[in-house]
Amino acid sequence: MRFALQDRLIGKSGYKDIFEEAGQLGYDGVEITHHGAPLTQEAADDIIVASERSGVAASAVCGGYRHWIGDFNRDQRLEAVAGIAQSMEQIKRIGAQGLIAPAAFGIISRGVPLSRDAAGDQEALLDSLSRIAEKAEQIGVYLLLEPLNRYEDHMINRVEQAVSLIERTGSSRIKVMADFFHMNIEEADLTATIEQHYNHIGYFHLADSARKEPGTGHTDFRQPFAKLQELRYDGFLSLECGLSGERSTSLAGALHYLKVSAQV
């Protein structure tokens, strides 16, 4: 199994230092966080050099656009789509699996009146995903669609909801980004969800029950990992979480815990 971590967890600003430390800690990949704007050619150049020197892969890009693909404002929604298309050009260059995007994050909750009904949500998301799929297929990278828990998004909360939308696009270049923290809230059984929707899952985020690093809560990693090994998953599983203590100690401890959990 290949384990990655988000670049922000290293606590350093330069990609050279981030990738070097990730390799020293024993991680196989670094997930790039790039919020609020498309990934630039300059940033991609720096990532490529850092990856080549360290031998650590760039696993995926989280962000790389403004606004949301499920935005209520059509112009802002299409700006997100355009930003994703621009970032995908650079994602191809750095050799990452794809770009991670939820429908939205925190733009509204179910507790206030919605400006668009559920059918409108689906229509907007399908339009965005279809536009992105065309670019993804042209370039040869993935959009990794992330379901968020009900407290962070009202549109896509469960893996099956993301799968339903993906199937409607008819594109093999859109996959689910399955997050253990969100699944632990929304899915009845993580392992069963992985097995049922495995063909549509392309990437994983890892966090324990309290959204700290794996090994600090009560989430069961052993059974899902056993299922992934049985299914011969060869993608990345990336830490996207807070840390319970000093950075390097927490990250080293998390990786040890994950590797032990994978020895089932």
Secondary structure, DSSP 8 states (H G I E B T S, - for coil): -EEEEEGGGG--SSHHHHHHHHHHHT-SEEEEEETTS---HHHHHHHHHHHHHHT-EEEEEEE-SSS-TT-SSHHHHHHHHHHHHHHHHHHHHHT-SEEEEES-SSS--TTS--SS-HHHHHHHHHHHHHHHHHHHHHHT-EEEEE---TTT-SS--SHHHHHHHHHHHT-TTEEEEEEHHHHHHH-S-HHHHHHHHGGGEEEEEE--TTSSSTTSSS---HHHHHHHHHTT--SEEEE-S--SS-HHHHHHHHHHHHHHHH--
